[in-house]
């Protein structure tokens, strides 16, 4: 019995191992877990949850791109978007996911793509054009500080405003897939009726 009754997967084909991929190399995976989500604090405590998750990713060496509480399909969900450097591959892996927690289980929807041969081109362009690689994000993204009190900057090359300049880049394609998939997300009644 699926927890999802609607999801626009137009252009995606199954790889046979629970992952769906499109022509741009964007991967999607939906996983149901019959255990509560392991979040550092309750989703209702939005500010603390976003800050703790951002700090954890920063300490793990990942670059946080975006993070907020969203309501795809009408249920509260933690959205996170990070970049990492996968071992043995050039460039970054851009990975976004929603965790939809319920009291006794949770659903996780992952969307990711690898930079591959395009590695570094977007960052080089931004550095040459803007001269800086850091910016302070909007109010929905947690602002971290280093131990000496400096704000941890976010990479301006990861900002949505750069996507139009690099429409075929892995990051731009992940955002495009997110815009396709999540407005169409619908949950089964049994999943929606579970306690929050």
C-alpha positions as CSV (number, residue, x, y, z in Angstrom):
1,X,0.0,0.0,0.0
2,X,1.6,3.2,-1.2
3,X,1.7,6.4,0.9
4,X,1.6,8.5,-2.3
5,X,-1.4,8.7,-4.7
6,X,-0.1,11.4,-6.9
7,X,3.4,12.5,-8.2
8,X,4.2,13.9,-11.6
9,X,7.0,11.7,-12.9
10,X,6.7,12.7,-16.5
11,X,10.0,12.2,-18.3
12,X,11.3,9.8,-15.6
13,X,12.0,6.1,-16.2
14,X,12.7,3.4,-13.7
15,X,16.2,2.0,-13.3
16,X,14.7,-1.1,-11.7
17,X,16.2,-0.5,-8.2
18,X,13.6,2.0,-6.9
19,X,15.2,5.0,-8.6
20,X,13.7,6.9,-11.4
21,X,15.9,9.0,-13.8
22,X,15.2,11.6,-16.5
23,X,17.2,12.5,-19.6
24,X,19.0,15.3,-17.7
25,X,20.4,12.8,-15.3
26,X,18.2,13.8,-12.3
27,X,17.4,10.9,-10.0
28,X,14.3,10.5,-7.9
29,X,13.6,7.9,-5.1
30,X,10.6,7.6,-2.8
31,X,11.1,5.6,0.4
32,X,8.7,4.7,3.1
33,X,10.0,3.9,6.6
34,X,7.9,2.2,9.3
35,X,9.8,4.1,12.0
36,X,9.6,7.7,13.1
37,X,12.0,10.1,11.4
38,X,15.2,10.8,13.3
39,X,15.1,14.5,13.5
40,X,17.2,16.5,16.0
41,X,14.1,18.2,17.3
42,X,10.3,18.2,16.5
43,X,9.2,19.7,13.2
44,X,7.0,22.1,15.1
45,X,10.1,23.7,16.5
46,X,11.0,25.1,13.1
47,X,13.8,27.5,13.9
48,X,15.7,25.0,16.1
49,X,15.2,22.2,13.7
50,X,16.5,24.1,10.7
51,X,19.5,25.4,12.7
52,X,20.5,22.0,14.0
53,X,20.3,20.4,10.6
54,X,22.3,23.2,9.0
55,X,25.0,22.9,11.7
56,X,25.1,19.1,11.2
57,X,25.7,19.5,7.5
58,X,28.2,22.2,7.9
59,X,30.2,20.1,10.4
60,X,30.0,17.1,8.0
61,X,31.6,19.2,5.3
62,X,28.5,19.5,3.1
63,X,27.4,22.8,1.6
64,X,23.9,23.8,2.6
65,X,22.0,25.3,-0.3
66,X,18.4,25.7,1.0
67,X,16.4,24.5,4.0
68,X,12.9,25.1,5.3
69,X,9.7,23.6,6.5
70,X,7.3,23.1,3.6
71,X,3.8,21.5,3.1
72,X,3.8,19.4,0.0
73,X,0.5,17.6,-0.3
74,X,-0.7,19.5,2.7
75,X,1.5,17.8,5.3
76,X,4.5,19.4,7.1
77,X,7.8,18.3,5.8
78,X,11.5,19.2,6.3
79,X,13.1,20.2,3.0
80,X,16.9,20.2,2.7
81,X,19.1,20.9,-0.3
82,X,22.9,20.2,0.0
83,X,25.9,19.7,-2.1
84,X,28.7,17.1,-1.5
85,X,31.7,15.8,-3.3
86,X,31.0,12.1,-4.0
87,X,34.1,9.9,-3.9
88,X,35.5,9.0,-7.3
89,X,33.3,11.5,-9.2
90,X,34.2,14.9,-10.5
91,X,32.4,17.9,-9.1
92,X,29.5,18.1,-6.8
93,X,26.4,16.0,-6.1
94,X,23.4,18.2,-5.6
95,X,20.8,16.5,-3.4
96,X,17.4,17.7,-2.2
97,X,14.9,15.8,-0.2
98,X,11.7,16.0,1.8
99,X,11.2,14.1,5.0
100,X,7.5,13.8,5.8
101,X,7.3,12.7,9.4
102,X,4.3,11.1,11.1
103,X,4.2,9.8,14.6
104,X,4.9,6.1,13.8
105,X,6.6,6.3,10.3
106,X,8.0,8.7,7.7
107,X,8.4,9.2,4.0
108,X,11.5,10.5,2.3
109,X,11.6,11.7,-1.3
110,X,15.1,12.3,-2.7
111,X,16.0,14.2,-5.8
112,X,19.7,14.4,-6.9
113,X,22.1,14.9,-9.9
114,X,25.9,14.9,-10.3
115,X,27.8,17.7,-11.8
116,X,30.1,15.4,-13.8
117,X,32.0,16.9,-16.7
118,X,30.5,20.3,-16.0
119,X,32.4,20.5,-12.7
120,X,33.5,23.9,-11.6
121,X,32.3,25.9,-14.6
122,X,29.4,27.5,-12.8
123,X,31.5,28.4,-9.8
124,X,34.3,29.8,-12.0
125,X,31.9,32.0,-13.9
126,X,30.3,33.4,-10.7
127,X,33.7,34.1,-9.1
128,X,34.9,35.9,-12.3
129,X,31.7,37.9,-12.7
130,X,30.9,38.8,-9.1
131,X,34.3,38.5,-7.4
132,X,32.9,36.8,-4.3
133,X,31.6,33.4,-3.6
134,X,29.6,34.0,-0.5
135,X,26.3,35.6,0.3
136,X,23.8,35.7,3.1
137,X,20.7,33.8,2.2
138,X,17.1,34.8,2.8
139,X,15.3,34.4,6.2
140,X,14.3,30.8,5.6
141,X,17.9,29.5,5.6
142,X,19.6,29.3,8.9
143,X,22.6,31.6,9.4
144,X,25.4,29.8,11.1
145,X,28.4,31.4,12.8
146,X,32.0,30.1,13.2
147,X,33.5,29.7,16.6
148,X,35.1,33.1,16.3
149,X,31.7,34.7,15.5
150,X,31.9,35.1,11.7
151,X,28.8,34.3,9.6
152,X,29.1,31.1,7.5
153,X,28.6,32.3,4.0
154,X,26.6,30.4,1.4
155,X,28.0,29.9,-2.2
156,X,26.4,32.5,-4.5
157,X,26.9,30.1,-7.4
158,X,24.2,27.9,-5.7
159,X,21.6,30.6,-5.7
160,X,18.5,30.2,-7.8
161,X,19.3,33.5,-9.7
162,X,22.3,31.8,-11.4
163,X,20.1,28.9,-12.8
164,X,19.0,30.8,-15.9
165,X,22.6,31.3,-16.9
166,X,23.3,27.5,-16.6
167,X,20.0,25.8,-17.5
168,X,21.6,22.4,-18.1
169,X,23.7,22.4,-15.0
170,X,23.0,19.6,-12.5
171,X,21.9,22.1,-9.8
172,X,19.5,23.9,-12.2
173,X,18.1,20.6,-13.3
174,X,17.4,19.4,-9.8
175,X,15.5,22.6,-9.1
176,X,13.5,22.1,-12.3
177,X,12.6,18.6,-11.2
178,X,11.6,19.9,-7.8
179,X,9.2,22.4,-9.4
180,X,7.7,19.5,-11.5
181,X,7.3,16.9,-8.8
182,X,6.3,18.6,-5.5
183,X,3.3,20.7,-6.6
184,X,1.8,17.4,-7.8
185,X,2.4,15.4,-4.6
186,X,-0.7,13.8,-3.1
187,X,-0.8,11.5,-0.1
188,X,-3.0,8.5,0.5
189,X,-5.8,9.0,3.1
190,X,-4.3,6.4,5.5
191,X,-1.0,8.3,5.6
192,X,-2.6,11.7,5.9
193,X,-4.8,10.4,8.8
194,X,-1.8,9.3,10.9
195,X,-0.9,11.4,13.9
196,X,1.6,14.2,13.2
